[in-house]
Amino acid sequence: MENASSKDYTKEETEFAIFCIENVALHLKVDASVVYHIFAQKSDILDSYIIPCYDVLHTQGKEYIVNDLIDLMQEKGVAL
């Protein structure tokens, strides 16, 4: 039986998640670990949005993705 908390991301999804985390961190001028904590632990943005929407999101430009994720953080009420 598979552990429910294990994550099986493809290489592309993992690279895209890292891209998102690093670029949001650069935009907000914080360490990437802070953004990872927000996306993966303080909210469900990583597992409920970034990974499931990879196919659509990865076709967008960096500025769009960063702004979209920051807007989503605000909608979910998560802050730095």
C-alpha positions as CSV (number, residue, x, y, z in Angstrom):
1,M,0.0,0.0,0.0
2,E,1.3,3.4,-1.0
3,N,1.9,6.1,1.6
4,A,-0.7,8.8,1.1
5,S,1.8,11.5,1.8
6,S,4.3,10.4,-0.8
7,K,4.5,12.6,-3.9
8,D,5.2,11.1,-7.3
9,Y,6.1,14.1,-9.5
10,T,7.6,13.8,-12.9
11,K,11.0,15.4,-13.6
12,E,9.3,18.2,-15.5
13,E,6.8,18.9,-12.7
14,T,9.6,19.0,-10.2
15,E,11.6,21.4,-12.3
16,F,8.6,23.6,-12.9
17,A,7.8,23.6,-9.2
18,I,11.4,24.7,-8.4
19,F,11.1,27.4,-11.2
20,C,7.9,28.7,-9.6
21,I,9.3,28.7,-6.1
22,E,12.6,30.4,-7.1
23,N,10.9,33.1,-9.2
24,V,8.3,34.0,-6.6
25,A,11.0,34.2,-4.0
26,L,13.1,36.5,-6.3
27,H,10.0,38.7,-6.9
28,L,9.2,38.9,-3.2
29,K,12.9,39.2,-2.2
30,V,12.8,36.3,0.2
31,D,14.6,33.0,0.4
32,A,13.2,30.2,-1.7
33,S,12.8,28.1,1.4
34,V,10.2,30.6,2.7
35,V,8.2,30.3,-0.5
36,Y,8.4,26.5,-0.4
37,H,7.1,26.5,3.1
38,I,4.2,28.6,2.1
39,F,3.4,26.6,-1.1
40,A,3.9,23.1,0.5
41,Q,3.1,23.4,4.2
42,K,1.2,26.6,5.0
43,S,-1.1,26.1,2.0
44,D,-1.8,23.5,-0.6
45,I,-0.7,25.6,-3.5
46,L,2.0,23.2,-4.6
47,D,-0.2,20.1,-4.6
48,S,-3.5,21.6,-5.5
49,Y,-2.5,24.1,-8.1
50,I,1.1,24.1,-9.4
51,I,1.5,20.4,-10.0
52,P,-2.1,19.7,-11.2
53,C,-2.1,22.7,-13.5
54,Y,1.5,22.1,-14.8
55,D,0.3,21.3,-18.4
56,V,-1.3,24.7,-18.7
57,L,0.9,26.8,-16.5
58,H,4.2,25.8,-18.0
59,T,3.1,27.3,-21.3
60,Q,2.8,30.8,-19.8
61,G,5.5,33.4,-19.3
62,K,7.4,33.9,-16.1
63,E,5.8,37.2,-15.2
64,Y,2.3,35.7,-15.6
65,I,3.1,32.7,-13.5
66,V,4.7,34.7,-10.7
67,N,1.8,37.2,-10.6
68,D,-0.7,34.3,-10.8
69,L,0.9,32.6,-7.8
70,I,1.1,35.8,-5.8
71,D,-2.6,36.4,-6.4
72,L,-3.4,32.9,-5.3
73,M,-1.4,33.4,-2.1
74,Q,-3.4,36.5,-1.4
75,E,-6.7,34.7,-2.2
76,K,-5.8,31.9,0.2
77,G,-4.7,34.4,2.9
78,V,-1.2,33.2,3.1
79,A,1.5,35.8,3.7
80,L,5.2,35.8,4.3
